[in-house]
Amino acid sequence: MAEASSDRQTGGNTPTFAVLGAGSWGTALAMQLVRVSGSALLWSWEQDHVDDMIEHRVNRQFLPEAPFPDGLKLESSLQSI
């Protein structure tokens, strides 16, 4: 399991917004929230999907042409939100 800490993924910023669902719409919304607020969290129930997005900094499954902005944290645990 890839480390999903706030410090590693967002440079220490605690996200103010969380988007539940890492499909194309949820990913695009989370990316826009980062652009306007500086940080956001994108949640997916699939740990493998989250691990892949952390490793590649893009949602290769649903939005492969849009790399993640700095400040986007990825998570698969609802308890962490």
MOBEL-V96537 format. One record per residue. RES is the residue in one letter. OMEGA is omega as a letter, one per 30 degrees, with the letter a starting at -180 (none if undefined). Layout:
res = (RES:RES)
omega = (OMEGA:OMEGA)
This chain:
res = (M:A:E:A:S:S:D:R:Q:T:G:G:N:T:P:T:F:A:V:L:G:A:G:S:W:G:T:A:L:A:M:Q:L:V:R:V:S:G:S:A:L:L:W:S:W:E:Q:D:H:V:D:D:M:I:E:H:R:V:N:R:Q:F:L:P:E:A:P:F:P:D:G:L:K:L:E:S:S:L:Q:S:I)
omega = (l:l:a:a:l:a:a:a:a:l:l:l:l:a:l:a:l:l:l:a:a:l:a:a:l:l:l:l:l:l:l:l:l:a:a:a:l:l:l:l:l:a:l:l:a:a:l:l:l:l:l:l:l:a:a:a:l:l:a:a:a:a:a:a:a:l:a:l:l:l:l:l:l:a:l:a:l:l:a:a:none)
